[in-house]
Amino acid sequence: MIPMGWMTPLCIAAGNTIVIKAASMTPMTCMRIAELYQEAGLPAGVINIITCRRNEAEILLSHPEVNGISFVGSTETGLSVYSKAAANGKRVQALCEAKNHALVLEDAPIERTAGGIINAAFGCAGERCMALPVVVAQESIADKLIEAIARKARDIKVGPAYEKDTGMGPVISGKHLESIVKWVEKGISEGAELVLDGRNVKVEGHENGFYIGPTILDRVTPEMSVGQCEIFGPVLCIKRVADFEEGLKIMNDNPFANGSVIFTQNGYYAREFQKRTHGGMVGINVGIPVPVGMFPFAGHKNSFFGDQHCLGKDGIRFYTESKCVTTRWFDEEEMKRDKVDSWDGTME
């Protein structure tokens, strides 16, 4: 979606060609989409796909014919890409990790809010940069909210993504499944309360698949790493707060600032939130605040490195070089009137 649906159209519309390093785990997806572009009439050489390891891909960061680098991945790698490419005179946009938070105030409608959180937290098995892995709940309604979220989460059918009644498919690999399980275990060891455990989910006929069910950890505190670091899986952390100010502070103290959400019916708090949150993409009663294509995909802090974001006007500017032209013209009559004659090189 991101390289082929977001970056490629803007890049070629601005008059460029593009080289895409296909994802190592799913290179055929990228190659197939490139084939579809060609079948649609795109000339050969406009989209170029390479399949290689990270080390070989670093050649692009210094190659003299590469003018810009668009990256999506971990913050550690993104910072390295940004530093190396910028040192070689490239413009860079690096979309990195996230730990999006939603602040739920006591006036929010519980069932509708829980429904929005379910979709945002567990859609795509939590494997998307705009997933919602943390809910900051006002203490007065926290128990009711968690009960509603857990009830809806238990109804999600885990299974193969190609089956129509599946609500959540597998994660990307066995290695990543192990990582998610370790994060759940770490959260428990840090003192979080396990409300819903998805680690032992079994899918009949697919016992060796990379499946984990929706998992909910309650009473996650700011010092717990499980509530600060990106897990990239269907694990929802609940942080409890007394009021709006405490909740906003907890959210803004996080090192990532991709997206942030508030669920409330109070216009004052909604306005205060949108002004004061550090999140680059802000949702008010919207679980996944991804804007439509004319607006930038705008992360902040450790979620983004660069000065021009993806999509919208920022995206067009990134793939475009600007010129400033100053002109002035004179007609013959005007020059005669102003007694402007050509100089023959002599001086009196």
Secondary structure, DSSP 8 states (H G I E B T S, - for coil): -IIIIIIHHHHHHTT--EEEE--SS-HHHHHHHHHHHHHTT--TTSEEEE---HHHHGGGGT-TT--EEEEES-HHHHHHHHHHHHHTT-EEEEE-----EEEE-TTS-HHHHHHHHHHHHHGGGG-STT---EEEEEHHHHHHHHHHHHHHHHT--BS-TTSTT-SB---S-HHHHHHHHHHHHHHHHHT-EEEE--TT---TT-TTS-----EEEES--TT-GGGTS---SSEEEEEEESSHHHHHHHHHTSSEESEEEEE-S-HHHHHHHHHH---SEEEES-SS----TTS-B--EETTEEESS-BSHHHHHHHT------------HHHHHHTT-----S---
